Amino acid sequence: MPSFKNNQRGTWYCKFYYTDWTGAKKQKKKEGFATKRESQEWERNFLNSCRIDCDITFENFCEKYMAHCKARLKPTTYENKMYTIRDKVLPYFRHMKLKDIKPSTLRTWQDSLITHEKGYTETYLKTINNQMSAILNFAVKNDYIPHNPMHKCGSMGKKHAEGLQFWTLDEFKQFFESVKDKPMSEAIFNLMFYSGIREGELLALTLKDFNFEKNTVDINKSYVRFDGKDLIQTPKTPKSKRVITLPIQTMEIIKNYAGKLYSYRPTDRLFTCTKSYLSHEMIRGCRLSGVKKIRVHDIRHSHASLLIELGFQPLLVSERLGHENIETTLQTYSHLYPNKQQEVADKLSEIA
């Protein structure tokens, strides 16, 4: 392990050959060491690192990736990612060397999930695929592999479900009459339908977030129950922070509900229930009213479809829902917008 002295600078450097993960022989030179021993130690550590990285298993690399994610993600986001990787990715690739994962290997893995007896939804398959691709992108960025083999094998699943479930205004009104017997449910479902806010955003609200003079609600946080504790986090994305204008009737319902709360402080959570309560009330209201059963999250889709039916443009819908960009709104709800092709043809005919 020879080292050399730069007589002009009075420092030492090492220059040697090594084999990278592809098997290619390359030369490495590192300068600027104060002593010969430091130069030799750096070369020894570099060669050891190359040997480890060349043969690193997918499981060991995932540990590095998850440590990176844990320091940067919200606890709930991290847990969801870890669950998906642990149950849907690691069982297949655990003992493989990272460098041996090829497009053909990934296609076989995708096929096993697509044809799985549990029948995973298209959106869930897309989520699993994205997690694997994120791991391989991280490997590329950190020089473990030269490119992401996922790019050659293609994706699986779909980002959005085939058809959105939502209520019409009449269906919501019918449902609403069935849950008005409980003040909390009355306030919650009226607010969700006429604002389009997410469940976590709803459950984080305080009375202080409402402006009863301007008839608005300030969405600036999100609630989640994690590891047996109530957590108040930042909203899903930066654009999720927004101020939403509400109907006067909704503001009156909120005001009446808050006025009946005992020993309530304006900075306390306004709705001290859980997501399971919302689901149970949805089931109860659907059973009593006879309207079709949808998910709690589908009330958000119902709000969006109502805005579109009323003629509001995608940009306004996007801002109201707190989407990160208008493309998300268009991809999710474009099929609800009326086809304007004939209108375009008619206008062009007038000026032709």
Secondary structure, DSSP 8 states (H G I E B T S, - for coil): ---EEETTTTEEEEEEEEE-TTS-EEEEEEEEESSHHHHHHHHHHHHHHHHHHHT-BHHHHHHHHHHHHHTTS-HHHHHHHHHHIIIIIHHHHTTSBGGG--HHHHHHHHHHHHT-TT---HHHHHHHHHHHHHHHHHHHHTTSSSS-THHHH---S-SS-SS-----HHHHHHHHHHHTTSHHHHHHHHHHHHH---HHHHHT-BGGGEETTTTEEEE--EEEEETTEEEEE--SSGGG-EEEE--HHHHHHHHHHHHT-TT--TTSBS----HHHHHHHHHHHHHHH------TTHHHHHHHHHHHHTT--HHHHHHHHT-SSHHHHHHHHGGGS---HHHHHHHHHHH-
